[in-house]
Amino acid sequence: MTEKHDDSIIKANLTPLPDKVGVDGLEDKWRSEWDEDGVYKFQGTRDRKAVYSIDTPPPTVSGHLHVGHVFSYTHTDVIARFKRMQGYDVFYPMGWDDNGLPTERRVQNYYGVRVDTSLKYDPDFKPPFEGTDGKKIDAKDQVPVSRKNFIELCEKLTAQDEKQFEALWRSLGLSIDWSQTYHTIGEHPQRVAQKAFLRNLARGEAYQKDAPGLWDVTFQTAVAQAELESREYPGFYHKLAFRFEDGTPIYIETTRPELLAACTSLIANPDDDRYKQYFGQYVYSPLFKVKVPILAHPAAEMDKGAGIAMCCTFGDVTDVQWWRDLNLPTRSIIQRNGRIVMDTPDWIEDENGRAIFAETAGKTTFSARKIIVDKLRESGDMDGEPTPTKRMTNFYEKGDKPLEIVTSRQWYLKNGGTDAKLNAELIERGKELNFHPDFMRVRYENWVHGLNGDWLISRQRFFGVPFPLWYPVKEDGSADYDHPITPREDQLPIDPTNDVPEGYTEDQRDVPGGFTAEPDIMDTWATSSLTPQIVTHWEEPDEASKALFKATFPMDLRPQGQDIIRTWLFSTVDRAHLENKCLPWANATLSGWILDPDHKKMSKSQGNVVVPDKPIKQFGADAVRYWAAAARLGLDATYDEGQMKIGRRLAIKLLNATKFALAIGREDENHHVADSAVAEWNPADVTEPLDRAVMAKLALVITQATDALNAYEHSKALEVIESFFWQFCDDYIELVKNRAYGTADAHGNTPSEKAVKSARTALGLGLDAFARLLAPYLPFATEEVWSWMHAGSGSVHRAAWPKAETYAAAATGASPETLAWAGKAVEQLRKIKSEAKVSMKTPILSVALSAAKEGVEAIKSALDDVAQAGRVIGKFDLVEKHAEEEAAEDEADTAVSIDASELGEPPVKKK
């Protein structure tokens, strides 16, 4: 828990101060201290109200890091540190998303291998490569290996990649509890994913069916709706003639003439007057002479092409909709490898049509298209030549070729896409969830409303969580998919390709009367959607896990990118709704993207990424965190080294300002601070008007920053804190340093002991508060200054968040604006010298300043400090501005203005 830090009287154990300060080297120094002291370790609190739990995104371990990785994770870390200082026991784990296609693709290229499921495991296998510098190795040059060998290589490489990620997070200063780390392919996550699936299956929420689905011919796997990207793709429109019985043509336009043999019907909009007369009639397809009906469907676009389209099974998702709604026959001709089927379909009865189809058998869609177009020219069924066009086509988000739609047996999980009641329930769950920023809520709702099918969760890949299923093998050697064999939950995790179901022996595998394994694995999102259940140890039998789950679930926060609302956020809500009957967390924070200096999204494919090690080494972790934290949630941010320089300057200023203030009264003649000391900063000792005004302003800043952070507006809090910090350094320290030192004024008058103590106390209280306020943003610099102020009292990151009421009590009715007015007065006094081009040490013999009434009163209350800071040694008049003067002037520039002044000679330096 957070250590006690009594703001009523702050006792500081001051240490000797370094001769020079800087941010370089602080990361290594404090990281080791934090690890050794367990500063960020979850304490195991069992009271749910005292715990703040975070469902940290498990980054995809693909071996490639860019500065975007530090962005949203910094946002999360700011909140984690703030909550810890508020007194919560913060549960802040880290996971690695190491299964799925990105890992497989990286392993294939890194080691030069590919899976051949017919091969047996080779315990002595050595890959042909150990790294290929990111070069892609063609499939023909990859060495075939068994599935088990391939999985071992995946596990080996991801372990290496995870070390890189952990090193990055540590260098950035993330306050992760590294004892709470998991892998999405590990034994525990596999058990959770398989257990959840078996329960979905038992409740009828998971089911399998043979159905048309999106298929990536490159990766040879089915693809879910949430993983689609719509991209512009070049093609050609072909105007083709379907003919009535008497030979009269009716023309359609298509970009996919190679699918003519799969045509089931022509479809037009029911409101299209051009085609109403033809609904219910039949026409014959060109080349193949297959009789097909002309039907009506509202999804047909009247203004697209000819307004009437052929429905083929399947050219796109609209074909699937028509096929389903109109109960059309299935005439699939595209195989999983993207080629035309070898056998001529039975529905083509015309001999010439069968001969034409035979020419396309086994061809790629590109080659088949060329053959069909040539035949259409010969037959006269194509009107004119193909015309170029660009169309929006579905791609797998990680793929390079347009997706095909093929029919295959797949596993699905209900998500409201086919169940109106469940859809409405998931919409309501979205309304319960606190979105930060709130405008992101509509993206969730639009996605759920737009679902047109359940979640396809099976993948035809290798490195992932296996479905825990076997099937009986019938006497004819086929699998009985209608009666899956399931294991008990206490047997999980299992791999059905290696493990044997109860009641069978290994020699019964894949033989009649025996069993066969489910070969598919779960989609990576099917595991990632269970991260709240994984990290909180849902349904684990031991008492420690039960206590952890009770104390952490439902969780408090899910931080993530805005682009995966439809995948990760929604799928996690779906799983928790089905299994736990609740939301998985109360809050979701959505970060924007990182843009390059040309305002383009940073991505590896664009080649415009920045490796995060570079700015961290160049500017320091605190500086990079400052840049990230300055960005608002939900909005894109530009990679800006200028912002990082500002962050570095802020960290250095904190170090210098703290050293300066702590040294006052402790320096020897050589300005060395060699001794330790105990200081007591009692708010009751703040007695001077300017000091009380600073306490009033500090109380206001603490309130505003606390409210902003409680609302997950980390950038707003930083802006408030930073703005006052600079004012504190540039105005307040300059105004009170002479009084804090006890320096006599120009007339030889020294400040009272009470006035000196007031300044030193206000400085101490202020810098103590700033160390804590800035700790979530600049963890290294703040830990350093905290060690100077509070040696032996623990980390600033376990100190309590400052309380506004403590500083408000010290303000005793002072206005927080007094400091601003006093600062403007000093600014004008310095302006006199600047315009006269004389030293700032030049005394002012007399001066008259004018300001608004409230400004005159504020400056008058701090007049001695203003005079000392501006070296006014003579007459100092304050004049109230008339209303018409104020109205005629720009207050921002002339809130305080010079009426008259007289400079003296610069002081003579003593030899």
JOGIHU-V989144 format. One record per residue. N is the residue number from 1. RES is the residue in one letter. SS is DSSP state (helix for helix, strand for strand, loop for the rest). Layout:
# JOGIHU-V989144
N&RES&SS / N&RES&SS
This chain:
# JOGIHU-V989144
1&M&loop / 2&T&loop / 3&E&loop / 4&K&loop / 5&H&loop / 6&D&loop / 7&D&loop / 8&S&loop / 9&I&strand / 10&I&strand / 11&K&strand / 12&A&strand / 13&N&strand / 14&L&strand / 15&T&loop / 16&P&loop / 17&L&loop / 18&P&loop / 19&D&loop / 20&K&loop / 21&V&loop / 22&G&loop / 23&V&loop / 24&D&loop / 25&G&loop / 26&L&helix / 27&E&helix / 28&D&helix / 29&K&helix / 30&W&helix / 31&R&helix / 32&S&helix / 33&E&helix / 34&W&helix / 35&D&helix / 36&E&helix / 37&D&helix / 38&G&loop / 39&V&loop / 40&Y&loop / 41&K&loop / 42&F&loop / 43&Q&loop / 44&G&loop / 45&T&loop / 46&R&loop / 47&D&loop / 48&R&helix / 49&K&helix / 50&A&helix / 51&V&strand / 52&Y&strand / 53&S&strand / 54&I&strand / 55&D&loop / 56&T&loop / 57&P&loop / 58&P&loop / 59&P&strand / 60&T&strand / 61&V&loop / 62&S&loop / 63&G&loop / 64&H&loop / 65&L&loop / 66&H&loop / 67&V&loop / 68&G&helix / 69&H&helix / 70&V&helix / 71&F&helix / 72&S&helix / 73&Y&helix / 74&T&helix / 75&H&helix / 76&T&helix / 77&D&helix / 78&V&helix / 79&I&helix / 80&A&helix / 81&R&helix / 82&F&helix / 83&K&helix / 84&R&helix / 85&M&helix / 86&Q&loop / 87&G&loop / 88&Y&loop / 89&D&strand / 90&V&strand / 91&F&strand / 92&Y&strand / 93&P&loop / 94&M&strand / 95&G&strand / 96&W&strand / 97&D&strand / 98&D&loop / 99&N&loop / 100&G&loop / 101&L&helix / 102&P&helix / 103&T&helix / 104&E&helix / 105&R&helix / 106&R&helix / 107&V&helix / 108&Q&helix / 109&N&helix / 110&Y&helix / 111&Y&helix / 112&G&loop / 113&V&strand / 114&R&strand / 115&V&strand / 116&D&loop / 117&T&loop / 118&S&loop / 119&L&loop / 120&K&loop / 121&Y&loop / 122&D&loop / 123&P&loop / 124&D&loop / 125&F&loop / 126&K&loop / 127&P&loop / 128&P&loop / 129&F&loop / 130&E&loop / 131&G&loop / 132&T&loop / 133&D&loop / 134&G&loop / 135&K&loop / 136&K&loop / 137&I&loop / 138&D&loop / 139&A&helix / 140&K&helix / 141&D&helix / 142&Q&loop / 143&V&strand / 144&P&strand / 145&V&strand / 146&S&loop / 147&R&helix / 148&K&helix / 149&N&helix / 150&F&helix / 151&I&helix / 152&E&helix / 153&L&helix / 154&C&helix / 155&E&helix / 156&K&helix / 157&L&helix / 158&T&helix / 159&A&helix / 160&Q&helix / 161&D&helix / 162&E&helix / 163&K&helix / 164&Q&helix / 165&F&helix / 166&E&helix / 167&A&helix / 168&L&helix / 169&W&helix / 170&R&helix / 171&S&helix / 172&L&helix / 173&G&loop / 174&L&loop / 175&S&loop / 176&I&loop / 177&D&loop / 178&W&loop / 179&S&loop / 180&Q&loop / 181&T&strand / 182&Y&strand / 183&H&strand / 184&T&loop / 185&I&loop / 186&G&loop / 187&E&helix / 188&H&helix / 189&P&helix / 190&Q&helix / 191&R&helix / 192&V&helix / 193&A&helix / 194&Q&helix / 195&K&helix / 196&A&helix / 197&F&helix / 198&L&helix / 199&R&helix / 200&N&helix / 201&L&helix / 202&A&helix / 203&R&loop / 204&G&loop / 205&E&loop / 206&A&strand / 207&Y&strand / 208&Q&strand / 209&K&strand / 210&D&strand / 211&A&strand / 212&P&strand / 213&G&strand / 214&L&strand / 215&W&strand / 216&D&strand / 217&V&loop / 218&T&loop / 219&F&loop / 220&Q&loop / 221&T&strand / 222&A&strand / 223&V&loop / 224&A&loop / 225&Q&helix / 226&A&helix / 227&E&helix / 228&L&strand / 229&E&strand / 230&S&strand / 231&R&strand / 232&E&strand / 233&Y&strand / 234&P&strand / 235&G&strand / 236&F&strand / 237&Y&strand / 238&H&strand / 239&K&strand / 240&L&strand / 241&A&strand / 242&F&strand / 243&R&strand / 244&F&loop / 245&E&loop / 246&D&loop / 247&G&loop / 248&T&loop / 249&P&strand / 250&I&strand / 251&Y&strand / 252&I&strand / 253&E&strand / 254&T&strand / 255&T&loop / 256&R&loop / 257&P&helix / 258&E&helix / 259&L&helix / 260&L&helix / 261&A&helix / 262&A&helix / 263&C&strand / 264&T&strand / 265&S&strand / 266&L&strand / 267&I&strand / 268&A&strand / 269&N&loop / 270&P&loop / 271&D&loop / 272&D&loop / 273&D&loop / 274&R&loop / 275&Y&loop / 276&K&helix / 277&Q&helix / 278&Y&helix / 279&F&loop / 280&G&loop / 281&Q&loop / 282&Y&strand / 283&V&strand / 284&Y&strand / 285&S&loop / 286&P&loop / 287&L&loop / 288&F&loop / 289&K&loop / 290&V&loop / 291&K&strand / 292&V&strand / 293&P&strand / 294&I&strand / 295&L&strand / 296&A&strand / 297&H&loop / 298&P&loop / 299&A&loop / 300&A&loop / 301&E&loop / 302&M&loop / 303&D&loop / 304&K&loop / 305&G&loop / 306&A&loop / 307&G&loop / 308&I&strand / 309&A&strand / 310&M&strand / 311&C&strand / 312&C&strand / 313&T&loop / 314&F&loop / 315&G&loop / 316&D&loop / 317&V&helix / 318&T&helix / 319&D&helix / 320&V&helix / 321&Q&helix / 322&W&helix / 323&W&helix / 324&R&helix / 325&D&helix / 326&L&loop / 327&N&loop / 328&L&loop / 329&P&loop / 330&T&loop / 331&R&loop / 332&S&loop / 333&I&loop / 334&I&strand / 335&Q&loop / 336&R&loop / 337&N&loop / 338&G&loop / 339&R&strand / 340&I&strand / 341&V&loop / 342&M&loop / 343&D&loop / 344&T&loop / 345&P&loop / 346&D&loop / 347&W&loop / 348&I&loop / 349&E&loop / 350&D&loop / 351&E&helix / 352&N&helix / 353&G&helix / 354&R&helix / 355&A&helix / 356&I&helix / 357&F&helix / 358&A&helix / 359&E&helix / 360&T&helix / 361&A&loop / 362&G&loop / 363&K&loop / 364&T&strand / 365&T&helix / 366&F&helix / 367&S&helix / 368&A&helix / 369&R&helix / 370&K&helix / 371&I&helix / 372&I&helix / 373&V&helix / 374&D&helix / 375&K&helix / 376&L&helix / 377&R&helix / 378&E&helix / 379&S&helix / 380&G&loop / 381&D&loop / 382&M&strand / 383&D&loop / 384&G&loop / 385&E&loop / 386&P&loop / 387&T&strand / 388&P&strand / 389&T&strand / 390&K&strand / 391&R&strand / 392&M&strand / 393&T&strand / 394&N&strand / 395&F&strand / 396&Y&strand / 397&E&loop / 398&K&loop / 399&G&loop / 400&D&loop / 401&K&loop / 402&P&strand / 403&L&loop / 404&E&strand / 405&I&strand / 406&V&strand / 407&T&strand / 408&S&strand / 409&R&strand / 410&Q&strand / 411&W&strand / 412&Y&strand / 413&L&strand / 414&K&loop / 415&N&loop / 416&G&loop / 417&G&loop / 418&T&loop / 419&D&loop / 420&A&helix / 421&K&helix / 422&L&helix / 423&N&helix / 424&A&helix / 425&E&helix / 426&L&helix / 427&I&helix / 428&E&helix / 429&R&helix / 430&G&helix / 431&K&helix / 432&E&helix / 433&L&loop / 434&N&strand / 435&F&strand / 436&H&strand / 437&P&loop / 438&D&helix / 439&F&helix / 440&M&helix / 441&R&helix / 442&V&helix / 443&R&helix / 444&Y&helix / 445&E&helix / 446&N&helix / 447&W&helix / 448&V&helix / 449&H&helix / 450&G&loop / 451&L&loop / 452&N&loop / 453&G&loop / 454&D&loop / 455&W&strand / 456&L&strand / 457&I&loop / 458&S&strand / 459&R&strand / 460&Q&loop / 461&R&loop / 462&F&loop / 463&F&loop / 464&G&loop / 465&V&loop / 466&P&strand / 467&F&loop / 468&P&loop / 469&L&strand / 470&W&strand / 471&Y&strand / 472&P&strand / 473&V&strand / 474&K&loop / 475&E&loop / 476&D&loop / 477&G&loop / 478&S&loop / 479&A&strand / 480&D&strand / 481&Y&strand / 482&D&strand / 483&H&strand / 484&P&strand / 485&I&strand / 486&T&strand / 487&P&loop / 488&R&loop / 489&E&helix / 490&D&helix / 491&Q&helix / 492&L&loop / 493&P&loop / 494&I&loop / 495&D&loop / 496&P&loop / 497&T&loop / 498&N&loop / 499&D&loop / 500&V&loop / 501&P&loop / 502&E&loop / 503&G&loop / 504&Y&loop / 505&T&loop / 506&E&helix / 507&D&helix / 508&Q&helix / 509&R&strand / 510&D&loop / 511&V&loop / 512&P&loop / 513&G&loop / 514&G&loop / 515&F&strand / 516&T&strand / 517&A&strand / 518&E&loop / 519&P&loop / 520&D&loop / 521&I&strand / 522&M&strand / 523&D&loop / 524&T&helix / 525&W&helix / 526&A&helix / 527&T&helix / 528&S&helix / 529&S&loop / 530&L&loop / 531&T&helix / 532&P&helix / 533&Q&helix / 534&I&helix / 535&V&helix / 536&T&loop / 537&H&loop / 538&W&loop / 539&E&loop / 540&E&loop / 541&P&loop / 542&D&loop / 543&E&helix / 544&A&helix / 545&S&helix / 546&K&helix / 547&A&helix / 548&L&helix / 549&F&helix / 550&K&helix / 551&A&helix / 552&T&helix / 553&F&loop / 554&P&loop / 555&M&strand / 556&D&strand / 557&L&strand / 558&R&strand / 559&P&strand / 560&Q&strand / 561&G&strand / 562&Q&helix / 563&D&helix / 564&I&helix / 565&I&helix / 566&R&helix / 567&T&helix / 568&W&helix / 569&L&helix / 570&F&helix / 571&S&helix / 572&T&helix / 573&V&helix / 574&D&helix / 575&R&helix / 576&A&helix / 577&H&helix / 578&L&helix / 579&E&helix / 580&N&helix / 581&K&loop / 582&C&loop / 583&L&loop / 584&P&loop / 585&W&strand / 586&A&strand / 587&N&strand / 588&A&strand / 589&T&strand / 590&L&strand / 591&S&strand / 592&G&loop / 593&W&loop / 594&I&strand / 595&L&strand / 596&D&loop / 597&P&loop / 598&D&loop / 599&H&loop / 600&K&loop / 601&K&strand / 602&M&loop / 603&S&loop / 604&K&loop / 605&S&loop / 606&Q&loop / 607&G&loop / 608&N&loop / 609&V&loop / 610&V&loop / 611&V&loop / 612&P&helix / 613&D&helix / 614&K&helix / 615&P&helix / 616&I&helix / 617&K&helix / 618&Q&helix / 619&F&helix / 620&G&loop / 621&A&helix / 622&D&helix / 623&A&helix / 624&V&helix / 625&R&helix / 626&Y&helix / 627&W&helix / 628&A&helix / 629&A&helix / 630&A&loop / 631&A&loop / 632&R&loop / 633&L&loop / 634&G&loop / 635&L&loop / 636&D&loop / 637&A&strand / 638&T&strand / 639&Y&loop / 640&D&loop / 641&E&helix / 642&G&helix / 643&Q&helix / 644&M&helix / 645&K&helix / 646&I&helix / 647&G&helix / 648&R&helix / 649&R&helix / 650&L&helix / 651&A&helix / 652&I&helix / 653&K&helix / 654&L&helix / 655&L&helix / 656&N&helix / 657&A&helix / 658&T&helix / 659&K&helix / 660&F&helix / 661&A&helix / 662&L&helix / 663&A&helix / 664&I&loop / 665&G&loop / 666&R&loop / 667&E&loop / 668&D&loop / 669&E&loop / 670&N&loop / 671&H&loop / 672&H&loop / 673&V&loop / 674&A&loop / 675&D&loop / 676&S&loop / 677&A&strand / 678&V&strand / 679&A&strand / 680&E&strand / 681&W&strand / 682&N&strand / 683&P&helix / 684&A&helix / 685&D&helix / 686&V&loop / 687&T&loop / 688&E&loop / 689&P&helix / 690&L&helix / 691&D&helix / 692&R&helix / 693&A&helix / 694&V&helix / 695&M&helix / 696&A&helix / 697&K&helix / 698&L&helix / 699&A&helix / 700&L&helix / 701&V&helix / 702&I&helix / 703&T&helix / 704&Q&helix / 705&A&helix / 706&T&helix / 707&D&helix / 708&A&helix / 709&L&helix / 710&N&helix / 711&A&loop / 712&Y&loop / 713&E&loop / 714&H&helix / 715&S&helix / 716&K&helix / 717&A&helix / 718&L&helix / 719&E&helix / 720&V&helix / 721&I&helix / 722&E&helix / 723&S&helix / 724&F&helix / 725&F&helix / 726&W&helix / 727&Q&helix / 728&F&helix / 729&C&helix / 730&D&helix / 731&D&helix / 732&Y&helix / 733&I&helix / 734&E&helix / 735&L&helix / 736&V&helix / 737&K&helix / 738&N&helix / 739&R&helix / 740&A&helix / 741&Y&helix / 742&G&loop / 743&T&loop / 744&A&loop / 745&D&loop / 746&A&loop / 747&H&loop / 748&G&loop / 749&N&loop / 750&T&loop / 751&P&loop / 752&S&loop / 753&E&helix / 754&K&helix / 755&A&helix / 756&V&helix / 757&K&helix / 758&S&helix / 759&A&helix / 760&R&helix / 761&T&helix / 762&A&helix / 763&L&helix / 764&G&helix / 765&L&helix / 766&G&helix / 767&L&helix / 768&D&helix / 769&A&helix / 770&F&helix / 771&A&helix / 772&R&helix / 773&L&helix / 774&L&loop / 775&A&loop / 776&P&loop / 777&Y&loop / 778&L&loop / 779&P&helix / 780&F&helix / 781&A&helix / 782&T&helix / 783&E&helix / 784&E&helix / 785&V&helix / 786&W&helix / 787&S&helix / 788&W&helix / 789&M&helix / 790&H&strand / 791&A&loop / 792&G&loop / 793&S&loop / 794&G&loop / 795&S&loop / 796&V&helix / 797&H&helix / 798&R&helix / 799&A&loop / 800&A&loop / 801&W&loop / 802&P&loop / 803&K&loop / 804&A&helix / 805&E&helix / 806&T&helix / 807&Y&helix / 808&A&helix / 809&A&helix / 810&A&helix / 811&A&helix / 812&T&loop / 813&G&loop / 814&A&loop / 815&S&loop / 816&P&loop / 817&E&loop / 818&T&helix / 819&L&helix / 820&A&helix / 821&W&helix / 822&A&helix / 823&G&helix / 824&K&helix / 825&A&helix / 826&V&helix / 827&E&helix / 828&Q&helix / 829&L&helix / 830&R&helix / 831&K&helix / 832&I&helix / 833&K&helix / 834&S&helix / 835&E&helix / 836&A&helix / 837&K&loop / 838&V&loop / 839&S&loop / 840&M&loop / 841&K&loop / 842&T&loop / 843&P&loop / 844&I&strand / 845&L&strand / 846&S&strand / 847&V&strand / 848&A&strand / 849&L&strand / 850&S&strand / 851&A&strand / 852&A&loop / 853&K&helix / 854&E&helix / 855&G&helix / 856&V&helix / 857&E&helix / 858&A&helix / 859&I&helix / 860&K&helix / 861&S&helix / 862&A&loop / 863&L&helix / 864&D&helix / 865&D&helix / 866&V&helix / 867&A&helix / 868&Q&helix / 869&A&helix / 870&G&helix / 871&R&loop / 872&V&strand / 873&I&strand / 874&G&strand / 875&K&strand / 876&F&strand / 877&D&strand / 878&L&strand / 879&V&strand / 880&E&strand / 881&K&loop / 882&H&loop / 883&A&helix / 884&E&helix / 885&E&helix / 886&E&helix / 887&A&helix / 888&A&helix / 889&E&loop / 890&D&loop / 891&E&helix / 892&A&helix / 893&D&helix / 894&T&helix / 895&A&loop / 896&V&strand / 897&S&strand / 898&I&strand / 899&D&strand / 900&A&strand / 901&S&strand / 902&E&strand / 903&L&strand / 904&G&loop / 905&E&loop / 906&P&loop / 907&P&loop / 908&V&loop / 909&K&loop / 910&K&loop / 911&K&loop
